[in-house]
Amino acid sequence: MGLEDLALLRYIQDKLGGSIKLRSGVKAYRYRLHNKEGMRLLIKCINGEIRHSTRLNQLHKVCQVLGEEVIKPNTITKDSN
């Protein structure tokens, strides 16, 4: 994430744990989450919201490792908000 998003990353870190490091060579931060409880909480927050096929495949893999069930996202229609 960009340098302007540090406050958001700190908020996420307060809720889930993990580490924030400045990436070398670019003006960006990297957030990493290593503990299982934080990962389970993150999955509860984003499960059912991911629509991008690559990210959905990644979510499936993480859920398999942690033994969590994947919630399929709702179909988007022209009447969706």
mmCIF file of the N, C-alpha and C atoms, coordinates in Angstrom:
data_MODEL
# 
_entry.id   MODEL 
# 
loop_
_atom_site.group_PDB 
_atom_site.id 
_atom_site.type_symbol 
_atom_site.label_atom_id 
_atom_site.label_alt_id 
_atom_site.label_comp_id 
_atom_site.label_asym_id 
_atom_site.label_entity_id 
_atom_site.label_seq_id 
_atom_site.pdbx_PDB_ins_code 
_atom_site.Cartn_x 
_atom_site.Cartn_y 
_atom_site.Cartn_z 
_atom_site.occupancy 
_atom_site.B_iso_or_equiv 
_atom_site.pdbx_formal_charge 
_atom_site.auth_seq_id 
_atom_site.auth_comp_id 
_atom_site.auth_asym_id 
_atom_site.auth_atom_id 
_atom_site.pdbx_PDB_model_num 
ATOM 1   N N  . MET A 1 1  ? 0.854   -1.170  0.000   1.00 0.00 ? 1  MET A N  1 
ATOM 2   C CA . MET A 1 1  ? 0.000   0.000   0.000   1.00 0.00 ? 1  MET A CA 1 
ATOM 3   C C  . MET A 1 1  ? 0.895   1.226   0.000   1.00 0.00 ? 1  MET A C  1 
ATOM 4   N N  . GLY A 1 2  ? 0.345   2.297   -0.505  1.00 0.00 ? 2  GLY A N  1 
ATOM 5   C CA . GLY A 1 2  ? 1.094   3.537   -0.590  1.00 0.00 ? 2  GLY A CA 1 
ATOM 6   C C  . GLY A 1 2  ? 1.362   4.155   0.772   1.00 0.00 ? 2  GLY A C  1 
ATOM 7   N N  . LEU A 1 3  ? 2.255   5.134   0.790   1.00 0.00 ? 3  LEU A N  1 
ATOM 8   C CA . LEU A 1 3  ? 2.637   5.789   2.037   1.00 0.00 ? 3  LEU A CA 1 
ATOM 9   C C  . LEU A 1 3  ? 1.461   6.476   2.721   1.00 0.00 ? 3  LEU A C  1 
ATOM 10  N N  . GLU A 1 4  ? 0.495   6.935   1.939   1.00 0.00 ? 4  GLU A N  1 
ATOM 11  C CA . GLU A 1 4  ? -0.661  7.637   2.503   1.00 0.00 ? 4  GLU A CA 1 
ATOM 12  C C  . GLU A 1 4  ? -1.620  6.693   3.229   1.00 0.00 ? 4  GLU A C  1 
ATOM 13  N N  . ASP A 1 5  ? -1.430  5.393   3.078   1.00 0.00 ? 5  ASP A N  1 
ATOM 14  C CA . ASP A 1 5  ? -2.330  4.412   3.694   1.00 0.00 ? 5  ASP A CA 1 
ATOM 15  C C  . ASP A 1 5  ? -1.808  3.847   5.010   1.00 0.00 ? 5  ASP A C  1 
ATOM 16  N N  . LEU A 1 6  ? -0.780  4.452   5.565   1.00 0.00 ? 6  LEU A N  1 
ATOM 17  C CA . LEU A 1 6  ? -0.190  3.932   6.797   1.00 0.00 ? 6  LEU A CA 1 
ATOM 18  C C  . LEU A 1 6  ? -1.196  3.919   7.949   1.00 0.00 ? 6  LEU A C  1 
ATOM 19  N N  . ALA A 1 7  ? -2.030  4.932   8.063   1.00 0.00 ? 7  ALA A N  1 
ATOM 20  C CA . ALA A 1 7  ? -3.020  4.982   9.152   1.00 0.00 ? 7  ALA A CA 1 
ATOM 21  C C  . ALA A 1 7  ? -3.988  3.798   9.046   1.00 0.00 ? 7  ALA A C  1 
ATOM 22  N N  . LEU A 1 8  ? -4.416  3.461   7.846   1.00 0.00 ? 8  LEU A N  1 
ATOM 23  C CA . LEU A 1 8  ? -5.305  2.321   7.640   1.00 0.00 ? 8  LEU A CA 1 
ATOM 24  C C  . LEU A 1 8  ? -4.595  1.010   7.995   1.00 0.00 ? 8  LEU A C  1 
ATOM 25  N N  . LEU A 1 9  ? -3.345  0.877   7.595   1.00 0.00 ? 9  LEU A N  1 
ATOM 26  C CA . LEU A 1 9  ? -2.586  -0.324  7.924   1.00 0.00 ? 9  LEU A CA 1 
ATOM 27  C C  . LEU A 1 9  ? -2.410  -0.462  9.438   1.00 0.00 ? 9  LEU A C  1 
ATOM 28  N N  . ARG A 1 10 ? -2.171  0.638   10.133  1.00 0.00 ? 10 ARG A N  1 
ATOM 29  C CA . ARG A 1 10 ? -2.043  0.599   11.598  1.00 0.00 ? 10 ARG A CA 1 
ATOM 30  C C  . ARG A 1 10 ? -3.360  0.167   12.241  1.00 0.00 ? 10 ARG A C  1 
ATOM 31  N N  . TYR A 1 11 ? -4.486  0.637   11.701  1.00 0.00 ? 11 TYR A N  1 
ATOM 32  C CA . TYR A 1 11 ? -5.799  0.243   12.214  1.00 0.00 ? 11 TYR A CA 1 
ATOM 33  C C  . TYR A 1 11 ? -6.002  -1.271  12.049  1.00 0.00 ? 11 TYR A C  1 
ATOM 34  N N  . ILE A 1 12 ? -5.678  -1.786  10.872  1.00 0.00 ? 12 ILE A N  1 
ATOM 35  C CA . ILE A 1 12 ? -5.799  -3.221  10.613  1.00 0.00 ? 12 ILE A CA 1 
ATOM 36  C C  . ILE A 1 12 ? -4.858  -3.994  11.532  1.00 0.00 ? 12 ILE A C  1 
ATOM 37  N N  . GLN A 1 13 ? -3.658  -3.505  11.712  1.00 0.00 ? 13 GLN A N  1 
ATOM 38  C CA . GLN A 1 13 ? -2.695  -4.159  12.582  1.00 0.00 ? 13 GLN A CA 1 
ATOM 39  C C  . GLN A 1 13 ? -3.202  -4.207  14.025  1.00 0.00 ? 13 GLN A C  1 
ATOM 40  N N  . ASP A 1 14 ? -3.841  -3.143  14.492  1.00 0.00 ? 14 ASP A N  1 
ATOM 41  C CA . ASP A 1 14 ? -4.405  -3.130  15.848  1.00 0.00 ? 14 ASP A CA 1 
ATOM 42  C C  . ASP A 1 14 ? -5.477  -4.191  16.023  1.00 0.00 ? 14 ASP A C  1 
ATOM 43  N N  . LYS A 1 15 ? -6.264  -4.436  14.979  1.00 0.00 ? 15 LYS A N  1 
ATOM 44  C CA . LYS A 1 15 ? -7.361  -5.405  15.055  1.00 0.00 ? 15 LYS A CA 1 
ATOM 45  C C  . LYS A 1 15 ? -6.892  -6.847  14.877  1.00 0.00 ? 15 LYS A C  1 
ATOM 46  N N  . LEU A 1 16 ? -5.927  -7.083  13.965  1.00 0.00 ? 16 LEU A N  1 
ATOM 47  C CA . LEU A 1 16 ? -5.557  -8.443  13.587  1.00 0.00 ? 16 LEU A CA 1 
ATOM 48  C C  . LEU A 1 16 ? -4.155  -8.867  14.016  1.00 0.00 ? 16 LEU A C  1 
ATOM 49  N N  . GLY A 1 17 ? -3.295  -7.913  14.308  1.00 0.00 ? 17 GLY A N  1 
ATOM 50  C CA . GLY A 1 17 ? -1.891  -8.231  14.568  1.00 0.00 ? 17 GLY A CA 1 
ATOM 51  C C  . GLY A 1 17 ? -1.107  -8.128  13.280  1.00 0.00 ? 17 GLY A C  1 
ATOM 52  N N  . GLY A 1 18 ? 0.060   -8.734  13.252  1.00 0.00 ? 18 GLY A N  1 
ATOM 53  C CA . GLY A 1 18 ? 0.877   -8.711  12.048  1.00 0.00 ? 18 GLY A CA 1 
ATOM 54  C C  . GLY A 1 18 ? 1.949   -7.647  12.103  1.00 0.00 ? 18 GLY A C  1 
ATOM 55  N N  . SER A 1 19 ? 2.631   -7.448  10.983  1.00 0.00 ? 19 SER A N  1 
ATOM 56  C CA . SER A 1 19 ? 3.727   -6.490  10.927  1.00 0.00 ? 19 SER A CA 1 
ATOM 57  C C  . SER A 1 19 ? 3.604   -5.605  9.686   1.00 0.00 ? 19 SER A C  1 
ATOM 58  N N  . ILE A 1 20 ? 4.122   -4.398  9.813   1.00 0.00 ? 20 ILE A N  1 
ATOM 59  C CA . ILE A 1 20 ? 4.145   -3.426  8.718   1.00 0.00 ? 20 ILE A CA 1 
ATOM 60  C C  . ILE A 1 20 ? 5.596   -3.031  8.501   1.00 0.00 ? 20 ILE A C  1 
ATOM 61  N N  . LYS A 1 21 ? 6.054   -3.117  7.269   1.00 0.00 ? 21 LYS A N  1 
ATOM 62  C CA . LYS A 1 21 ? 7.432   -2.749  6.945   1.00 0.00 ? 21 LYS A CA 1 
ATOM 63  C C  . LYS A 1 21 ? 7.441   -1.894  5.692   1.00 0.00 ? 21 LYS A C  1 
ATOM 64  N N  . LEU A 1 22 ? 8.344   -0.933  5.683   1.00 0.00 ? 22 LEU A N  1 
ATOM 65  C CA . LEU A 1 22 ? 8.547   -0.107  4.503   1.00 0.00 ? 22 LEU A CA 1 
ATOM 66  C C  . LEU A 1 22 ? 9.317   -0.925  3.480   1.00 0.00 ? 22 LEU A C  1 
ATOM 67  N N  . ARG A 1 23 ? 8.816   -0.980  2.255   1.00 0.00 ? 23 ARG A N  1 
ATOM 68  C CA . ARG A 1 23 ? 9.478   -1.752  1.197   1.00 0.00 ? 23 ARG A CA 1 
ATOM 69  C C  . ARG A 1 23 ? 10.648  -0.946  0.653   1.00 0.00 ? 23 ARG A C  1 
ATOM 70  N N  . SER A 1 24 ? 11.722  -1.626  0.367   1.00 0.00 ? 24 SER A N  1 
ATOM 71  C CA . SER A 1 24 ? 12.908  -0.939  -0.141  1.00 0.00 ? 24 SER A CA 1 
ATOM 72  C C  . SER A 1 24 ? 12.763  -0.688  -1.643  1.00 0.00 ? 24 SER A C  1 
ATOM 73  N N  . GLY A 1 25 ? 13.183  0.477   -2.062  1.00 0.00 ? 25 GLY A N  1 
ATOM 74  C CA . GLY A 1 25 ? 13.182  0.804   -3.479  1.00 0.00 ? 25 GLY A CA 1 
ATOM 75  C C  . GLY A 1 25 ? 11.881  1.379   -4.009  1.00 0.00 ? 25 GLY A C  1 
ATOM 76  N N  . VAL A 1 26 ? 10.808  1.295   -3.243  1.00 0.00 ? 26 VAL A N  1 
ATOM 77  C CA . VAL A 1 26 ? 9.530   1.863   -3.670  1.00 0.00 ? 26 VAL A CA 1 
ATOM 78  C C  . VAL A 1 26 ? 8.898   2.587   -2.485  1.00 0.00 ? 26 VAL A C  1 
ATOM 79  N N  . LYS A 1 27 ? 7.991   3.478   -2.772  1.00 0.00 ? 27 LYS A N  1 
ATOM 80  C CA . LYS A 1 27 ? 7.317   4.220   -1.712  1.00 0.00 ? 27 LYS A CA 1 
ATOM 81  C C  . LYS A 1 27 ? 6.033   3.495   -1.337  1.00 0.00 ? 27 LYS A C  1 
ATOM 82  N N  . ALA A 1 28 ? 6.193   2.384   -0.613  1.00 0.00 ? 28 ALA A N  1 
ATOM 83  C CA . ALA A 1 28 ? 5.044   1.571   -0.246  1.00 0.00 ? 28 ALA A CA 1 
ATOM 84  C C  . ALA A 1 28 ? 5.346   0.792   1.028   1.00 0.00 ? 28 ALA A C  1 
ATOM 85  N N  . TYR A 1 29 ? 4.271   0.368   1.692   1.00 0.00 ? 29 TYR A N  1 
ATOM 86  C CA . TYR A 1 29 ? 4.376   -0.469  2.876   1.00 0.00 ? 29 TYR A CA 1 
ATOM 87  C C  . TYR A 1 29 ? 3.873   -1.869  2.556   1.00 0.00 ? 29 TYR A C  1 
ATOM 88  N N  . ARG A 1 30 ? 4.411   -2.856  3.281   1.00 0.00 ? 30 ARG A N  1 
ATOM 89  C CA . ARG A 1 30 ? 3.949   -4.235  3.163   1.00 0.00 ? 30 ARG A CA 1 
ATOM 90  C C  . ARG A 1 30 ? 3.379   -4.644  4.519   1.00 0.00 ? 30 ARG A C  1 
ATOM 91  N N  . TYR A 1 31 ? 2.189   -5.231  4.484   1.00 0.00 ? 31 TYR A N  1 
ATOM 92  C CA . TYR A 1 31 ? 1.554   -5.743  5.696   1.00 0.00 ? 31 TYR A CA 1 
ATOM 93  C C  . TYR A 1 31 ? 1.573   -7.259  5.626   1.00 0.00 ? 31 TYR A C  1 
ATOM 94  N N  . ARG A 1 32 ? 2.024   -7.895  6.705   1.00 0.00 ? 32 ARG A N  1 
ATOM 95  C CA . ARG A 1 32 ? 2.052   -9.352  6.766   1.00 0.00 ? 32 ARG A CA 1 
ATOM 96  C C  . ARG A 1 32 ? 1.367   -9.811  8.038   1.00 0.00 ? 32 ARG A C  1 
ATOM 97  N N  . LEU A 1 33 ? 0.568   -10.847 7.886   1.00 0.00 ? 33 LEU A N  1 
ATOM 98  C CA . LEU A 1 33 ? -0.162  -11.428 9.000   1.00 0.00 ? 33 LEU A CA 1 
ATOM 99  C C  . LEU A 1 33 ? 0.295   -12.876 9.145   1.00 0.00 ? 33 LEU A C  1 
ATOM 100 N N  . HIS A 1 34 ? 0.803   -13.238 10.323  1.00 0.00 ? 34 HIS A N  1 
ATOM 101 C CA . HIS A 1 34 ? 1.398   -14.558 10.502  1.00 0.00 ? 34 HIS A CA 1 
ATOM 102 C C  . HIS A 1 34 ? 0.655   -15.455 11.482  1.00 0.00 ? 34 HIS A C  1 
ATOM 103 N N  . ASN A 1 35 ? -0.194  -14.905 12.347  1.00 0.00 ? 35 ASN A N  1 
ATOM 104 C CA . ASN A 1 35 ? -0.820  -15.759 13.355  1.00 0.00 ? 35 ASN A CA 1 
ATOM 105 C C  . ASN A 1 35 ? -2.164  -16.302 12.869  1.00 0.00 ? 35 ASN A C  1 
ATOM 106 N N  . LYS A 1 36 ? -2.485  -17.531 13.304  1.00 0.00 ? 36 LYS A N  1 
ATOM 107 C CA . LYS A 1 36 ? -3.690  -18.218 12.820  1.00 0.00 ? 36 LYS A CA 1 
ATOM 108 C C  . LYS A 1 36 ? -4.968  -17.524 13.267  1.00 0.00 ? 36 LYS A C  1 
ATOM 109 N N  . GLU A 1 37 ? -5.006  -17.023 14.499  1.00 0.00 ? 37 GLU A N  1 
ATOM 110 C CA . GLU A 1 37 ? -6.231  -16.359 14.974  1.00 0.00 ? 37 GLU A CA 1 
ATOM 111 C C  . GLU A 1 37 ? -6.518  -15.105 14.155  1.00 0.00 ? 37 GLU A C  1 
ATOM 112 N N  . GLY A 1 38 ? -5.478  -14.345 13.847  1.00 0.00 ? 38 GLY A N  1 
ATOM 113 C CA . GLY A 1 38 ? -5.640  -13.161 13.006  1.00 0.00 ? 38 GLY A CA 1 
ATOM 114 C C  . GLY A 1 38 ? -6.107  -13.534 11.613  1.00 0.00 ? 38 GLY A C  1 
ATOM 115 N N  . MET A 1 39 ? -5.584  -14.636 11.066  1.00 0.00 ? 39 MET A N  1 
ATOM 116 C CA . MET A 1 39 ? -5.999  -15.096 9.737   1.00 0.00 ? 39 MET A CA 1 
ATOM 117 C C  . MET A 1 39 ? -7.465  -15.526 9.745   1.00 0.00 ? 39 MET A C  1 
ATOM 118 N N  . ARG A 1 40 ? -7.878  -16.214 10.807  1.00 0.00 ? 40 ARG A N  1 
ATOM 119 C CA . ARG A 1 40 ? -9.283  -16.631 10.906  1.00 0.00 ? 40 ARG A CA 1 
ATOM 120 C C  . ARG A 1 40 ? -10.205 -15.419 10.975  1.00 0.00 ? 40 ARG A C  1 
ATOM 121 N N  . LEU A 1 41 ? -9.815  -14.405 11.737  1.00 0.00 ? 41 LEU A N  1 
ATOM 122 C CA . LEU A 1 41 ? -10.622 -13.189 11.837  1.00 0.00 ? 41 LEU A CA 1 
ATOM 123 C C  . LEU A 1 41 ? -10.668 -12.458 10.498  1.00 0.00 ? 41 LEU A C  1 
ATOM 124 N N  . LEU A 1 42 ? -9.540  -12.393 9.807   1.00 0.00 ? 42 LEU A N  1 
ATOM 125 C CA . LEU A 1 42 ? -9.496  -11.767 8.485   1.00 0.00 ? 42 LEU A CA 1 
ATOM 126 C C  . LEU A 1 42 ? -10.421 -12.489 7.515   1.00 0.00 ? 42 LEU A C  1 
ATOM 127 N N  . ILE A 1 43 ? -10.391 -13.823 7.535   1.00 0.00 ? 43 ILE A N  1 
ATOM 128 C CA . ILE A 1 43 ? -11.253 -14.603 6.642   1.00 0.00 ? 43 ILE A CA 1 
ATOM 129 C C  . ILE A 1 43 ? -12.725 -14.342 6.958   1.00 0.00 ? 43 ILE A C  1 
ATOM 130 N N  . LYS A 1 44 ? -13.073 -14.248 8.242   1.00 0.00 ? 44 LYS A N  1 
ATOM 131 C CA . LYS A 1 44 ? -14.460 -13.932 8.601   1.00 0.00 ? 44 LYS A CA 1 
ATOM 132 C C  . LYS A 1 44 ? -14.880 -12.580 8.037   1.00 0.00 ? 44 LYS A C  1 
ATOM 133 N N  . CYS A 1 45 ? -13.950 -11.631 8.006   1.00 0.00 ? 45 CYS A N  1 
ATOM 134 C CA . CYS A 1 45 ? -14.263 -10.282 7.517   1.00 0.00 ? 45 CYS A CA 1 
ATOM 135 C C  . CYS A 1 45 ? -14.425 -10.218 6.001   1.00 0.00 ? 45 CYS A C  1 
ATOM 136 N N  . ILE A 1 46 ? -13.624 -10.992 5.267   1.00 0.00 ? 46 ILE A N  1 
ATOM 137 C CA . ILE A 1 46 ? -13.640 -10.864 3.801   1.00 0.00 ? 46 ILE A CA 1 
ATOM 138 C C  . ILE A 1 46 ? -14.363 -11.994 3.089   1.00 0.00 ? 46 ILE A C  1 
ATOM 139 N N  . ASN A 1 47 ? -14.680 -13.078 3.809   1.00 0.00 ? 47 ASN A N  1 
ATOM 140 C CA . ASN A 1 47 ? -15.331 -14.228 3.184   1.00 0.00 ? 47 ASN A CA 1 
ATOM 141 C C  . ASN A 1 47 ? -16.691 -13.823 2.621   1.00 0.00 ? 47 ASN A C  1 
ATOM 142 N N  . GLY A 1 48 ? -16.931 -14.126 1.371   1.00 0.00 ? 48 GLY A N  1 
ATOM 143 C CA . GLY A 1 48 ? -18.176 -13.765 0.709   1.00 0.00 ? 48 GLY A CA 1 
ATOM 144 C C  . GLY A 1 48 ? -18.108 -12.427 -0.015  1.00 0.00 ? 48 GLY A C  1 
ATOM 145 N N  . GLU A 1 49 ? -16.981 -11.712 0.125   1.00 0.00 ? 49 GLU A N  1 
ATOM 146 C CA . GLU A 1 49 ? -16.820 -10.395 -0.499  1.00 0.00 ? 49 GLU A CA 1 
ATOM 147 C C  . GLU A 1 49 ? -15.860 -10.415 -1.690  1.00 0.00 ? 49 GLU A C  1 
ATOM 148 N N  . ILE A 1 50 ? -15.081 -11.469 -1.847  1.00 0.00 ? 50 ILE A N  1 
ATOM 149 C CA . ILE A 1 50 ? -14.065 -11.555 -2.903  1.00 0.00 ? 50 ILE A CA 1 
ATOM 150 C C  . ILE A 1 50 ? -14.714 -12.043 -4.196  1.00 0.00 ? 50 ILE A C  1 
ATOM 151 N N  . ARG A 1 51 ? -14.473 -11.311 -5.289  1.00 0.00 ? 51 ARG A N  1 
ATOM 152 C CA . ARG A 1 51 ? -15.051 -11.690 -6.581  1.00 0.00 ? 51 ARG A CA 1 
ATOM 153 C C  . ARG A 1 51 ? -13.996 -11.964 -7.651  1.00 0.00 ? 51 ARG A C  1 
ATOM 154 N N  . HIS A 1 52 ? -12.823 -11.394 -7.521  1.00 0.00 ? 52 HIS A N  1 
ATOM 155 C CA . HIS A 1 52 ? -11.758 -11.592 -8.505  1.00 0.00 ? 52 HIS A CA 1 
ATOM 156 C C  . HIS A 1 52 ? -11.324 -13.055 -8.471  1.00 0.00 ? 52 HIS A C  1 
ATOM 157 N N  . SER A 1 53 ? -11.287 -13.696 -9.630  1.00 0.00 ? 53 SER A N  1 
ATOM 158 C CA . SER A 1 53 ? -11.058 -15.144 -9.695  1.00 0.00 ? 53 SER A CA 1 
ATOM 159 C C  . SER A 1 53 ? -9.722  -15.570 -9.086  1.00 0.00 ? 53 SER A C  1 
ATOM 160 N N  . THR A 1 54 ? -8.661  -14.809 -9.315  1.00 0.00 ? 54 THR A N  1 
ATOM 161 C CA . THR A 1 54 ? -7.358  -15.155 -8.756  1.00 0.00 ? 54 THR A CA 1 
ATOM 162 C C  . THR A 1 54 ? -7.390  -15.054 -7.231  1.00 0.00 ? 54 THR A C  1 
ATOM 163 N N  . ARG A 1 55 ? -7.977  -13.980 -6.713  1.00 0.00 ? 55 ARG A N  1 
ATOM 164 C CA . ARG A 1 55 ? -8.060  -13.795 -5.262  1.00 0.00 ? 55 ARG A CA 1 
ATOM 165 C C  . ARG A 1 55 ? -8.981  -14.828 -4.625  1.00 0.00 ? 55 ARG A C  1 
ATOM 166 N N  . LEU A 1 56 ? -10.024 -15.218 -5.327  1.00 0.00 ? 56 LEU A N  1 
ATOM 167 C CA . LEU A 1 56 ? -10.940 -16.235 -4.817  1.00 0.00 ? 56 LEU A CA 1 
ATOM 168 C C  . LEU A 1 56 ? -10.232 -17.587 -4.709  1.00 0.00 ? 56 LEU A C  1 
ATOM 169 N N  . ASN A 1 57 ? -9.396  -17.916 -5.691  1.00 0.00 ? 57 ASN A N  1 
ATOM 170 C CA . ASN A 1 57 ? -8.603  -19.148 -5.630  1.00 0.00 ? 57 ASN A CA 1 
ATOM 171 C C  . ASN A 1 57 ? -7.636  -19.115 -4.440  1.00 0.00 ? 57 ASN A C  1 
ATOM 172 N N  . GLN A 1 58 ? -7.022  -17.958 -4.194  1.00 0.00 ? 58 GLN A N  1 
ATOM 173 C CA . GLN A 1 58 ? -6.123  -17.826 -3.060  1.00 0.00 ? 58 GLN A CA 1 
ATOM 174 C C  . GLN A 1 58 ? -6.883  -17.997 -1.746  1.00 0.00 ? 58 GLN A C  1 
ATOM 175 N N  . LEU A 1 59 ? -8.087  -17.436 -1.664  1.00 0.00 ? 59 LEU A N  1 
ATOM 176 C CA . LEU A 1 59 ? -8.909  -17.572 -0.468  1.00 0.00 ? 59 LEU A CA 1 
ATOM 177 C C  . LEU A 1 59 ? -9.265  -19.037 -0.235  1.00 0.00 ? 59 LEU A C  1 
ATOM 178 N N  . HIS A 1 60 ? -9.594  -19.763 -1.303  1.00 0.00 ? 60 HIS A N  1 
ATOM 179 C CA . HIS A 1 60 ? -9.900  -21.191 -1.190  1.00 0.00 ? 60 HIS A CA 1 
ATOM 180 C C  . HIS A 1 60 ? -8.727  -21.951 -0.574  1.00 0.00 ? 60 HIS A C  1 
ATOM 181 N N  . LYS A 1 61 ? -7.512  -21.665 -1.031  1.00 0.00 ? 61 LYS A N  1 
ATOM 182 C CA . LYS A 1 61 ? -6.322  -22.356 -0.520  1.00 0.00 ? 61 LYS A CA 1 
ATOM 183 C C  . LYS A 1 61 ? -6.113  -22.065 0.966   1.00 0.00 ? 61 LYS A C  1 
ATOM 184 N N  . VAL A 1 62 ? -6.256  -20.811 1.360   1.00 0.00 ? 62 VAL A N  1 
ATOM 185 C CA . VAL A 1 62 ? -6.071  -20.443 2.764   1.00 0.00 ? 62 VAL A CA 1 
ATOM 186 C C  . VAL A 1 62 ? -7.151  -21.094 3.623   1.00 0.00 ? 62 VAL A C  1 
ATOM 187 N N  . CYS A 1 63 ? -8.387  -21.092 3.141   1.00 0.00 ? 63 CYS A N  1 
ATOM 188 C CA . CYS A 1 63 ? -9.484  -21.705 3.893   1.00 0.00 ? 63 CYS A CA 1 
ATOM 189 C C  . CYS A 1 63 ? -9.272  -23.208 4.055   1.00 0.00 ? 63 CYS A C  1 
ATOM 190 N N  . GLN A 1 64 ? -8.733  -23.868 3.051   1.00 0.00 ? 64 GLN A N  1 
ATOM 191 C CA . GLN A 1 64 ? -8.444  -25.302 3.161   1.00 0.00 ? 64 GLN A CA 1 
ATOM 192 C C  . GLN A 1 64 ? -7.421  -25.568 4.254   1.00 0.00 ? 64 GLN A C  1 
ATOM 193 N N  . VAL A 1 65 ? -6.378  -24.758 4.312   1.00 0.00 ? 65 VAL A N  1 
ATOM 194 C CA . VAL A 1 65 ? -5.326  -24.929 5.314   1.00 0.00 ? 65 VAL A CA 1 
ATOM 195 C C  . VAL A 1 65 ? -5.882  -24.704 6.718   1.00 0.00 ? 65 VAL A C  1 
ATOM 196 N N  . LEU A 1 66 ? -6.746  -23.688 6.871   1.00 0.00 ? 66 LEU A N  1 
ATOM 197 C CA . LEU A 1 66 ? -7.274  -23.354 8.190   1.00 0.00 ? 66 LEU A CA 1 
ATOM 198 C C  . LEU A 1 66 ? -8.553  -24.107 8.538   1.00 0.00 ? 66 LEU A C  1 
ATOM 199 N N  . GLY A 1 67 ? -9.087  -24.873 7.578   1.00 0.00 ? 67 GLY A N  1 
ATOM 200 C CA . GLY A 1 67 ? -10.306 -25.629 7.839   1.00 0.00 ? 67 GLY A CA 1 
ATOM 201 C C  . GLY A 1 67 ? -11.559 -24.772 7.899   1.00 0.00 ? 67 GLY A C  1 
ATOM 202 N N  . GLU A 1 68 ? -11.559 -23.675 7.182   1.00 0.00 ? 68 GLU A N  1 
ATOM 203 C CA . GLU A 1 68 ? -12.706 -22.762 7.135   1.00 0.00 ? 68 GLU A CA 1 
ATOM 204 C C  . GLU A 1 68 ? -13.510 -23.014 5.864   1.00 0.00 ? 68 GLU A C  1 
ATOM 205 N N  . GLU A 1 69 ? -14.790 -22.712 5.912   1.00 0.00 ? 69 GLU A N  1 
ATOM 206 C CA . GLU A 1 69 ? -15.659 -22.863 4.746   1.00 0.00 ? 69 GLU A CA 1 
ATOM 207 C C  . GLU A 1 69 ? -15.664 -21.569 3.935   1.00 0.00 ? 69 GLU A C  1 
ATOM 208 N N  . VAL A 1 70 ? -15.587 -21.707 2.618   1.00 0.00 ? 70 VAL A N  1 
ATOM 209 C CA . VAL A 1 70 ? -15.607 -20.540 1.735   1.00 0.00 ? 70 VAL A CA 1 
ATOM 210 C C  . VAL A 1 70 ? -17.050 -20.181 1.421   1.00 0.00 ? 70 VAL A C  1 
ATOM 211 N N  . ILE A 1 71 ? -17.376 -18.898 1.574   1.00 0.00 ? 71 ILE A N  1 
ATOM 212 C CA . ILE A 1 71 ? -18.711 -18.404 1.236   1.00 0.00 ? 71 ILE A CA 1 
ATOM 213 C C  . ILE A 1 71 ? -18.627 -17.798 -0.158  1.00 0.00 ? 71 ILE A C  1 
ATOM 214 N N  . LYS A 1 72 ? -19.471 -18.259 -1.070  1.00 0.00 ? 72 LYS A N  1 
ATOM 215 C CA . LYS A 1 72 ? -19.474 -17.721 -2.435  1.00 0.00 ? 72 LYS A CA 1 
ATOM 216 C C  . LYS A 1 72 ? -20.103 -16.330 -2.417  1.00 0.00 ? 72 LYS A C  1 
ATOM 217 N N  . PRO A 1 73 ? -19.555 -15.387 -3.196  1.00 0.00 ? 73 PRO A N  1 
ATOM 218 C CA . PRO A 1 73 ? -20.117 -14.036 -3.223  1.00 0.00 ? 73 PRO A CA 1 
ATOM 219 C C  . PRO A 1 73 ? -21.472 -14.006 -3.917  1.00 0.00 ? 73 PRO A C  1 
ATOM 220 N N  . ASN A 1 74 ? -22.282 -13.052 -3.536  1.00 0.00 ? 74 ASN A N  1 
ATOM 221 C CA . ASN A 1 74 ? -23.580 -12.854 -4.188  1.00 0.00 ? 74 ASN A CA 1 
ATOM 222 C C  . ASN A 1 74 ? -23.350 -12.419 -5.633  1.00 0.00 ? 74 ASN A C  1 
ATOM 223 N N  . THR A 1 75 ? -24.250 -12.822 -6.494  1.00 0.00 ? 75 THR A N  1 
ATOM 224 C CA . THR A 1 75 ? -24.166 -12.437 -7.902  1.00 0.00 ? 75 THR A CA 1 
ATOM 225 C C  . THR A 1 75 ? -24.525 -10.962 -8.035  1.00 0.00 ? 75 THR A C  1 
ATOM 226 N N  . ILE A 1 76 ? -23.720 -10.252 -8.832  1.00 0.00 ? 76 ILE A N  1 
ATOM 227 C CA . ILE A 1 76 ? -23.975 -8.838  -9.077  1.00 0.00 ? 76 ILE A CA 1 
ATOM 228 C C  . ILE A 1 76 ? -24.920 -8.704  -10.245 1.00 0.00 ? 76 ILE A C  1 
ATOM 229 N N  . THR A 1 77 ? -25.976 -7.925  -10.072 1.00 0.00 ? 77 THR A N  1 
ATOM 230 C CA . THR A 1 77 ? -26.913 -7.631  -11.160 1.00 0.00 ? 77 THR A CA 1 
ATOM 231 C C  . THR A 1 77 ? -26.973 -6.145  -11.387 1.00 0.00 ? 77 THR A C  1 
ATOM 232 N N  . LYS A 1 78 ? -27.719 -5.741  -12.390 1.00 0.00 ? 78 LYS A N  1 
ATOM 233 C CA . LYS A 1 78 ? -27.814 -4.293  -12.663 1.00 0.00 ? 78 LYS A CA 1 
ATOM 234 C C  . LYS A 1 78 ? -28.567 -3.572  -11.551 1.00 0.00 ? 78 LYS A C  1 
ATOM 235 N N  . ASP A 1 79 ? -29.345 -4.314  -10.743 1.00 0.00 ? 79 ASP A N  1 
ATOM 236 C CA . ASP A 1 79 ? -30.094 -3.700  -9.650  1.00 0.00 ? 79 ASP A CA 1 
ATOM 237 C C  . ASP A 1 79 ? -29.328 -3.727  -8.318  1.00 0.00 ? 79 ASP A C  1 
ATOM 238 N N  . SER A 1 80 ? -28.124 -4.325  -8.305  1.00 0.00 ? 80 SER A N  1 
ATOM 239 C CA . SER A 1 80 ? -27.325 -4.365  -7.082  1.00 0.00 ? 80 SER A CA 1 
ATOM 240 C C  . SER A 1 80 ? -26.849 -2.970  -6.708  1.00 0.00 ? 80 SER A C  1 
ATOM 241 N N  . ASN A 1 81 ? -26.671 -2.748  -5.438  1.00 0.00 ? 81 ASN A N  1 
ATOM 242 C CA . ASN A 1 81 ? -26.163 -1.439  -4.986  1.00 0.00 ? 81 ASN A CA 1 
ATOM 243 C C  . ASN A 1 81 ? -24.695 -1.426  -5.128  1.00 0.00 ? 81 ASN A C  1 
# 
